Amino acid sequence: MIMYYKAEISAGSLMPLESRRLATFLLTFPDEKTWRHALVEENILQKRTPSTALRQAKLIRDRLNTVDATALEMIANREQEVSIQLLFVAALKHSQLLADFIADVYIQRQRQMDLTIQTSDWENFLIDCTNRDACVAEWSQSTHAKLFEVIRRILVETKYLENSRTMKITPQSLHPDVKRYLVSHEEYDLIRLLERT
């Protein structure tokens, strides 16, 4: 059975600083030995333990692998707004759970002119996810809580939420260069998703 949803997003939010460093590093096309040496021996992510560095780097690389070298260069070198928006694009492409949360909860709240996300929205969303993918029912309560925490943090990092406490919706506009990039790659579903917010 193919799993529709995965919980690996719980390993971290967008991690903009670390993602910029790894985007720059990936542009050198490192092999696995060079990759591990940079993370463990050189500690380029400046983490306390190698296991943390490797875990977070795997999530970031999996996200960054959803975009091409042009996007990696923009993430690494452009201003924060462009970099963050492209990291959000990569996270949405990587995580169906995050993409569906935006479509089913964030945009729905906006349509209802109710600009605050509630904890109950997350609980109801997980019920819907379970109906789409029975594997979600096997996730622990701690995993549920961690996933919600990470998604809230991502939405704060991208300024789509005012903060993680009030969870007030603050929709953003796509930077023109990010939109041009998405159009050039025919990512029309992503454009519609992000512009509907």
RONUDO-36026 format. One record per residue (C-alpha): x, z, y; residue in one letter; residue number from 0. Coordinates in steps of 0.1 Angstrom, whole numbers. Layout:
<pts>
+-------+-------+-------+------+-----+
:     u :     w :     v : type : seq :
+-------+-------+-------+------+-----+
:     X :     Z :     Y :    a : NUM :
...
+-------+-------+-------+------+-----+
</pts>
This chain:
<pts>
+-------+-------+-------+------+-----+
:     u :     w :     v : type : seq :
+-------+-------+-------+------+-----+
:     0 :     0 :     0 :    m :   0 :
:    13 :    -9 :    34 :    i :   1 :
:    13 :    20 :    59 :    m :   2 :
:    -3 :    11 :    92 :    y :   3 :
:    10 :    42 :   109 :    y :   4 :
:    43 :    59 :   108 :    k :   5 :
:    53 :    93 :   123 :    a :   6 :
:    89 :    86 :   132 :    e :   7 :
:    81 :    86 :   169 :    i :   8 :
:    81 :   124 :   165 :    s :   9 :
:   119 :   122 :   166 :    a :  10 :
:   119 :   118 :   204 :    g :  11 :
:   103 :   103 :   235 :    s :  12 :
:   118 :    74 :   254 :    l :  13 :
:   151 :    93 :   260 :    m :  14 :
:   160 :    70 :   290 :    p :  15 :
:   197 :    81 :   294 :    l :  16 :
:   205 :    79 :   257 :    e :  17 :
:   186 :    46 :   254 :    s :  18 :
:   206 :    30 :   283 :    r :  19 :
:   238 :    41 :   266 :    r :  20 :
:   228 :    27 :   233 :    l :  21 :
:   214 :    -6 :   248 :    a :  22 :
:   249 :   -11 :   264 :    t :  23 :
:   265 :    -3 :   231 :    f :  24 :
:   243 :   -26 :   211 :    l :  25 :
:   252 :   -55 :   233 :    l :  26 :
:   287 :   -52 :   218 :    t :  27 :
:   272 :   -59 :   183 :    f :  28 :
:   288 :   -29 :   166 :    p :  29 :
:   289 :   -28 :   128 :    d :  30 :
:   277 :     3 :   109 :    e :  31 :
:   311 :    19 :   108 :    k :  32 :
:   316 :    15 :   146 :    t :  33 :
:   281 :    27 :   152 :    w :  34 :
:   286 :    59 :   132 :    r :  35 :
:   320 :    66 :   147 :    h :  36 :
:   306 :    63 :   183 :    a :  37 :
:   278 :    87 :   175 :    l :  38 :
:   296 :   112 :   154 :    v :  39 :
:   333 :   111 :   165 :    e :  40 :
:   329 :   100 :   201 :    e :  41 :
:   295 :   117 :   205 :    n :  42 :
:   284 :    91 :   231 :    i :  43 :
:   250 :   106 :   232 :    l :  44 :
:   265 :   141 :   239 :    q :  45 :
:   244 :   159 :   213 :    k :  46 :
:   252 :   193 :   198 :    r :  47 :
:   252 :   181 :   162 :    t :  48 :
:   260 :   148 :   145 :    p :  49 :
:   226 :   150 :   127 :    s :  50 :
:   207 :   152 :   160 :    t :  51 :
:   227 :   123 :   174 :    a :  52 :
:   222 :   101 :   143 :    l :  53 :
:   184 :   109 :   141 :    r :  54 :
:   177 :   101 :   177 :    q :  55 :
:   200 :    71 :   177 :    a :  56 :
:   181 :    57 :   147 :    k :  57 :
:   148 :    59 :   165 :    l :  58 :
:   162 :    44 :   197 :    i :  59 :
:   179 :    16 :   178 :    r :  60 :
:   147 :     8 :   159 :    d :  61 :
:   129 :     5 :   192 :    r :  62 :
:   156 :   -15 :   208 :    l :  63 :
:   157 :   -39 :   179 :    n :  64 :
:   122 :   -50 :   188 :    t :  65 :
:   135 :   -67 :   220 :    v :  66 :
:   162 :   -93 :   226 :    d :  67 :
:   196 :   -92 :   244 :    a :  68 :
:   180 :  -101 :   278 :    t :  69 :
:   158 :   -70 :   276 :    a :  70 :
:   188 :   -49 :   264 :    l :  71 :
:   208 :   -60 :   295 :    e :  72 :
:   178 :   -51 :   317 :    m :  73 :
:   174 :   -17 :   301 :    i :  74 :
:   211 :   -10 :   304 :    a :  75 :
:   217 :   -23 :   339 :    n :  76 :
:   186 :   -25 :   360 :    r :  77 :
:   169 :     1 :   382 :    e :  78 :
:   151 :    30 :   365 :    q :  79 :
:   116 :    15 :   369 :    e :  80 :
:   125 :   -17 :   351 :    v :  81 :
:   145 :     1 :   324 :    s :  82 :
:   118 :    26 :   317 :    i :  83 :
:    90 :     0 :   316 :    q :  84 :
:   110 :   -21 :   291 :    l :  85 :
:   117 :    10 :   270 :    l :  86 :
:    80 :    16 :   270 :    f :  87 :
:    74 :   -20 :   259 :    v :  88 :
:    99 :   -14 :   230 :    a :  89 :
:    83 :    18 :   220 :    a :  90 :
:    48 :     2 :   220 :    l :  91 :
:    62 :   -27 :   198 :    k :  92 :
:    78 :    -2 :   175 :    h :  93 :
:    49 :    23 :   172 :    s :  94 :
:    14 :    12 :   163 :    q :  95 :
:     3 :    48 :   168 :    l :  96 :
:    15 :    48 :   204 :    l :  97 :
:    -1 :    14 :   211 :    a :  98 :
:   -34 :    24 :   196 :    d :  99 :
:   -34 :    57 :   216 :    f : 100 :
:   -30 :    37 :   248 :    i : 101 :
:   -58 :    13 :   238 :    a : 102 :
:   -82 :    38 :   223 :    d : 103 :
:   -77 :    69 :   244 :    v : 104 :
:   -58 :    62 :   277 :    y : 105 :
:   -77 :    30 :   286 :    i : 106 :
:  -110 :    44 :   274 :    q : 107 :
:  -107 :    75 :   296 :    r : 108 :
:   -99 :    52 :   325 :    q : 109 :
:  -130 :    31 :   319 :    r : 110 :
:  -151 :    62 :   318 :    q : 111 :
:  -136 :    72 :   352 :    m : 112 :
:  -126 :   105 :   336 :    d : 113 :
:   -89 :   106 :   345 :    l : 114 :
:   -78 :   136 :   323 :    t : 115 :
:   -69 :   133 :   287 :    i : 116 :
:   -81 :   162 :   266 :    q : 117 :
:   -66 :   177 :   234 :    t : 118 :
:   -99 :   168 :   217 :    s : 119 :
:   -92 :   131 :   225 :    d : 120 :
:   -60 :   134 :   204 :    w : 121 :
:   -79 :   151 :   175 :    e : 122 :
:  -106 :   125 :   176 :    n : 123 :
:   -80 :    97 :   177 :    f : 124 :
:   -63 :   111 :   146 :    l : 125 :
:   -97 :   110 :   128 :    i : 126 :
:  -100 :    73 :   137 :    d : 127 :
:   -64 :    67 :   126 :    c : 128 :
:   -71 :    84 :    92 :    t : 129 :
:  -100 :    60 :    88 :    n : 130 :
:   -76 :    31 :    94 :    r : 131 :
:   -48 :    45 :    73 :    d : 132 :
:   -54 :    72 :    47 :    a : 133 :
:   -17 :    83 :    49 :    c : 134 :
:   -24 :   100 :    82 :    v : 135 :
:   -43 :   126 :    64 :    a : 136 :
:   -11 :   136 :    46 :    e : 137 :
:     6 :   145 :    79 :    w : 138 :
:    10 :   183 :    86 :    s : 139 :
:    -5 :   201 :   115 :    q : 140 :
:    30 :   206 :   129 :    s : 141 :
:    35 :   168 :   127 :    t : 142 :
:     2 :   162 :   145 :    h : 143 :
:    13 :   186 :   173 :    a : 144 :
:    47 :   171 :   176 :    k : 145 :
:    34 :   135 :   178 :    l : 146 :
:    10 :   145 :   206 :    f : 147 :
:    38 :   163 :   224 :    e : 148 :
:    61 :   132 :   222 :    v : 149 :
:    33 :   108 :   233 :    i : 150 :
:    25 :   130 :   263 :    r : 151 :
:    62 :   131 :   272 :    r : 152 :
:    65 :    93 :   270 :    i : 153 :
:    35 :    89 :   293 :    l : 154 :
:    50 :   113 :   317 :    v : 155 :
:    84 :    95 :   316 :    e : 156 :
:    66 :    62 :   324 :    t : 157 :
:    45 :    80 :   351 :    k : 158 :
:    13 :    71 :   332 :    y : 159 :
:     5 :   108 :   332 :    l : 160 :
:    11 :   131 :   362 :    e : 161 :
:    25 :   158 :   339 :    n : 162 :
:    21 :   170 :   303 :    s : 163 :
:     2 :   201 :   313 :    r : 164 :
:   -27 :   186 :   333 :    t : 165 :
:   -26 :   153 :   315 :    m : 166 :
:   -40 :   135 :   345 :    k : 167 :
:   -40 :    97 :   342 :    i : 168 :
:   -19 :    79 :   368 :    t : 169 :
:   -19 :    42 :   359 :    p : 170 :
:    11 :    21 :   368 :    q : 171 :
:    16 :   -16 :   377 :    s : 172 :
:    41 :   -37 :   358 :    l : 173 :
:    73 :   -45 :   377 :    h : 174 :
:    73 :   -83 :   384 :    p : 175 :
:   105 :   -88 :   365 :    d : 176 :
:    91 :   -69 :   335 :    v : 177 :
:    60 :   -91 :   336 :    k : 178 :
:    81 :  -122 :   339 :    r : 179 :
:   101 :  -112 :   309 :    y : 180 :
:    69 :  -105 :   289 :    l : 181 :
:    54 :  -138 :   299 :    v : 182 :
:    85 :  -157 :   290 :    s : 183 :
:    83 :  -142 :   255 :    h : 184 :
:    46 :  -149 :   253 :    e : 185 :
:    39 :  -111 :   249 :    e : 186 :
:     3 :  -116 :   262 :    y : 187 :
:   -12 :   -88 :   241 :    d : 188 :
:    13 :   -63 :   256 :    l : 189 :
:     7 :   -76 :   291 :    i : 190 :
:   -31 :   -71 :   286 :    r : 191 :
:   -25 :   -36 :   272 :    l : 192 :
:    -3 :   -25 :   300 :    l : 193 :
:   -23 :   -42 :   328 :    e : 194 :
:   -56 :   -28 :   316 :    r : 195 :
:   -41 :     6 :   323 :    t : 196 :
+-------+-------+-------+------+-----+
</pts>
